[in-house]
C-alpha cells in the first residue's frame, strides 16, 4: 500500500485508530503495516543503507505509536504521521553513508577513483547483471546524499514519489511555491551531475556502470555473493506513483528521473518481526490496554 496513491483511504486509517484506542492489538498492527513499507523506502532513499533505514523506520514507528493518542482527528492523519517521519529523519544522528559523501564534488571523486580502464566482456556483463544493478543503485544513492537533508527530502517526495506540491508542502511545513522552488533546484543539481558523468543518459559522459562494477569487485567493495540493494522484485517505484504525474515529468524534465523511479520498491524481510516487537512492548500495551 502506498499511502499517497489515489487508492489511499483516510477513513481506513481512522477506523484502525479508533479500534486501537479500544484495545485492539490487531488494529494497531494493521495500522503499522499500512505505513511501514513506505516509511522504510523513504528511509532507504534518505540514508542509503538498508540497516540504517530499518533502524530509522523502527524509531519512527515507535514515535507514531507512542504519540498516537495526541492525534485528535483535527487534521489529516497521513499528514500528521509524515510530519513526524520528516522531523525524525531530519533530526536523527547522521548515518554512515551520509558522513562519507557530502557533496557532488566528493561523489565525483569517489566514482572517478574506481578502476575505469578495464571493460567487461559481453558475457561478463550478462553474468554480472546483479552487480551492475547494484553499482547503478549505489551511485544513485550517492547522488541523493549530495543534497542536504531538507533538499533531499524535497527531492525524494517530489521527484521520486511524485507527491503533489500542496501535500508535500504541508508535510514539510512550507508553502507549495517554496516546495516547487526547492524541488526545481534539487532537480537541477542532480541533472547537472548526471549529464556530466552518467553514460546511461549522456553517451559522451565518461562513467559506465559495467566499468565501475569491475572496479568495485576488484577493490572488494562489492561481493557477488552479497549485494545490498539488489532484489528480484515485482514492484518498482514507478509502478506505484501516480501515472499522470510521471508522464508529465517525462515530458518536461530530464530523462534521468526514470533511473530513480525504476528502482525497486523494497520490502524489509523482518518487518513483521519488528512490528510485533512494538506490539509486545509493555509501555505500548499499557498505553492502549491492548488485547
C-alpha positions in Angstrom: 0.0 0.0 0.0 1.3 3.4 -1.0 -0.2 6.0 1.4 0.0 8.7 -1.2 -1.7 6.8 -4.1 -5.2 7.6 -5.3 -6.4 4.4 -3.7 -5.5 5.5 -0.2 -8.5 6.0 2.1 -8.1 8.1 5.2 -11.2 6.5 6.7 -9.4 3.1 6.9 -6.6 4.6 9.0 -9.1 6.4 11.2 -11.1 3.2 11.8 -7.9 1.4 12.8 -7.0 4.2 15.2 -10.4 4.0 16.8 -10.1 0.2 17.2 -6.6 0.7 18.7 -8.0 3.1 21.3 -10.5 0.4 22.2 -7.6 -2.0 22.9 -7.2 -3.9 19.6 -3.6 -5.1 19.0 -4.7 -6.4 15.6 -5.8 -3.0 14.5 -2.6 -1.3 15.7 -0.6 -4.0 13.9 -2.5 -3.3 10.7 -2.0 0.4 11.0 1.7 -0.1 11.4 1.8 -2.4 8.4 -0.1 0.1 6.2 2.7 2.6 6.5 5.8 0.6 7.4 6.9 -0.3 3.9 6.6 3.2 2.6 8.4 4.7 5.6 11.2 2.1 5.0 11.5 3.1 1.4 11.7 6.8 2.3 14.4 6.0 4.8 16.3 3.9 2.4 16.4 6.8 -0.1 17.3 9.2 2.8 20.2 7.3 4.3 21.2 4.9 1.5 21.9 1.9 3.8 19.4 -0.9 4.4 20.3 -1.5 8.1 20.3 2.2 8.9 16.9 2.6 7.1 15.4 -0.3 9.0 16.5 1.3 12.3 15.2 4.7 11.3 11.9 3.1 10.3 11.6 1.4 13.7 12.3 4.7 15.5 9.6 6.4 13.5 7.0 3.7 14.1 7.7 3.7 17.8 7.2 7.5 17.8 4.0 7.1 15.9 2.6 4.6 18.3 3.6 6.4 21.5 2.2 9.7 20.2 -0.9 8.3 18.6 -3.2 9.5 21.5 -2.1 13.0 20.7 -3.8 12.7 17.3 -7.2 14.3 17.8 -8.6 13.9 14.3 -8.5 17.6 13.7 -6.1 17.2 10.7 -5.4 14.5 8.1 -3.8 11.5 9.8 -1.5 10.9 6.8 -0.1 14.4 7.0 0.2 14.2 10.8 2.2 11.0 10.6 4.5 12.1 7.8 5.3 15.3 9.6 6.6 13.0 12.4 8.5 11.0 9.9 10.2 14.1 8.4 11.1 15.6 11.7 12.5 12.3 12.9 14.6 11.9 9.8 15.7 15.5 9.8 16.9 15.4 13.5 18.3 11.9 13.6 22.1 11.3 14.0 23.9 11.4 10.7 24.4 7.9 9.3 27.5 6.2 7.9 26.9 6.9 4.3 25.8 10.5 5.0 29.1 11.2 6.6 31.2 9.6 3.8 29.6 11.6 1.0 28.7 15.3 1.5 28.9 17.0 -2.0 28.7 16.3 -5.7 32.4 17.0 -5.9 33.2 14.3 -3.4 30.9 11.9 -5.1 32.6 12.6 -8.4 36.0 12.0 -6.9 34.7 8.7 -5.3 33.4 7.5 -8.7 36.5 8.6 -10.6 38.8 6.8 -8.2 37.4 3.4 -9.1 39.2 1.4 -11.7 37.9 2.5 -15.1 40.4 1.1 -17.5 39.0 -2.4 -17.9 35.7 -3.2 -19.5 33.7 -6.3 -19.0 33.2 -8.6 -22.0 29.6 -9.0 -23.1 29.5 -12.4 -21.5 30.8 -11.0 -18.2 28.1 -8.2 -18.3 25.4 -10.9 -18.7 26.8 -12.9 -15.8 27.2 -9.9 -13.6 23.9 -8.2 -14.2 23.2 -8.2 -10.4 26.5 -6.5 -9.6 25.9 -3.9 -12.4 22.4 -3.2 -11.0 24.0 -2.8 -7.5 26.6 -0.3 -8.9 23.9 1.8 -10.5 21.8 1.9 -7.3 24.8 2.7 -5.2 25.7 5.6 -7.5 22.1 6.9 -7.4 22.0 6.7 -3.6 25.3 8.7 -3.5 23.7 11.4 -5.7 20.9 11.9 -3.1 23.4 12.1 -0.3 25.0 15.1 -2.0 21.9 17.1 -1.3 21.4 18.5 2.2 18.8 16.8 4.3 15.9 19.2 3.7 16.7 19.3 -0.1 17.0 15.5 -0.1 13.6 15.0 1.4 12.1 17.5 -1.1 13.6 15.6 -3.9 12.5 12.2 -2.6 8.9 13.3 -2.1 8.6 15.4 -5.2 10.8 13.8 -7.9 10.9 10.1 -6.9 7.5 9.6 -5.3 5.7 12.4 -7.2 3.7 13.8 -4.4 1.7 16.9 -5.3 3.3 20.1 -4.1 0.3 21.0 -1.9 0.5 17.7 0.0 4.4 17.6 0.2 4.5 21.3 1.3 2.0 20.6 4.2 4.2 17.7 5.4 7.4 19.9 5.3 5.5 22.9 6.7 6.4 25.2 3.9 4.4 26.8 1.1 3.7 25.0 -2.1 5.6 27.7 -4.0 8.6 27.2 -1.8 8.4 23.5 -2.2 8.3 23.8 -6.0 11.3 26.2 -6.0 13.3 23.8 -3.8 12.4 20.8 -5.9 13.4 22.6 -9.1 16.8 23.5 -7.6 17.4 19.9 -6.4 16.4 18.5 -9.8 18.8 20.9 -11.5 21.7 19.9 -9.2 21.1 16.2 -9.8 20.5 16.7 -13.5 23.8 18.6 -13.9 25.7 15.8 -12.2 24.0 13.1 -14.3 24.6 15.0 -17.6 28.3 15.4 -16.8 29.0 11.9 -15.5 26.4 9.3 -16.5 26.8 7.4 -19.7 23.2 6.0 -19.3 21.9 9.4 -20.0 24.6 11.2 -21.9 26.6 9.0 -24.3 29.6 11.3 -24.2 29.8 11.2 -20.4 32.7 9.1 -19.1 31.0 6.8 -16.5 29.8 3.3 -17.4 28.2 1.0 -14.8 29.9 -2.1 -16.0 33.4 -0.5 -15.8 32.8 0.7 -12.3 31.4 -2.7 -11.3 34.6 -4.4 -12.1 36.4 -1.8 -10.0 34.1 -2.4 -7.1 34.6 -6.1 -7.3 38.4 -5.8 -7.6 38.6 -3.5 -4.6 36.4 -5.8 -2.5 33.8 -3.0 -2.1 31.1 -5.4 -3.6 31.0 -9.1 -3.3 29.0 -11.0 -6.0 27.7 -13.3 -3.1 26.3 -10.4 -1.0 24.7 -7.5 -2.8 22.9 -4.9 -0.6 20.4 -3.3 -2.9 19.6 -5.9 -5.4 16.2 -7.6 -5.3 14.3 -9.9 -7.6 11.3 -7.6 -7.4 7.9 -7.2 -9.0 7.2 -3.7 -7.9 9.1 -0.5 -8.8 8.5 3.0 -7.5 7.2 3.9 -11.0 4.5 1.3 -10.8 3.1 2.8 -7.6 3.4 6.6 -8.1 0.6 8.5 -9.9 1.0 7.7 -13.6 -0.2 11.1 -14.8 2.5 12.9 -12.8 5.2 10.6 -14.1 4.2 11.1 -17.7 4.3 14.9 -17.2 7.7 14.7 -15.7 9.0 12.7 -18.6 7.9 15.4 -21.0 9.2 18.4 -19.2 12.1 17.1 -17.1 15.4 15.4 -17.8 15.0 11.7 -18.7 17.3 10.7 -15.9 14.4 10.6 -13.4 13.4 7.2 -14.7 16.7 5.8 -13.1 15.2 6.6 -9.7 11.6 5.7 -10.3 12.5 2.3 -11.9 14.3 1.3 -8.7 12.7 -1.4 -6.6 10.0 -0.6 -4.1 11.7 -2.5 -1.3 10.3 -4.8 1.4 12.3 -5.4 4.5 12.2 -9.2 5.3 11.9 -8.8 9.1 9.2 -6.1 9.0 6.6 -8.4 10.7 9.0 -9.2 13.5 9.8 -5.6 14.1 6.1 -4.6 14.2 5.4 -7.4 16.7 8.2 -6.1 18.9 6.4 -2.8 19.1 3.1 -4.5 20.0 4.8 -6.6 22.7 6.4 -3.5 24.3 4.9 -3.2 27.8 4.6 0.6 27.5 2.6 0.3 24.3 0.4 -2.4 25.8 -0.3 -0.3 28.8 -0.9 2.8 26.8 -3.7 1.3 24.7 -4.8 -1.6 27.0 -4.1 -4.0 24.1 -5.8 -7.3 24.0 
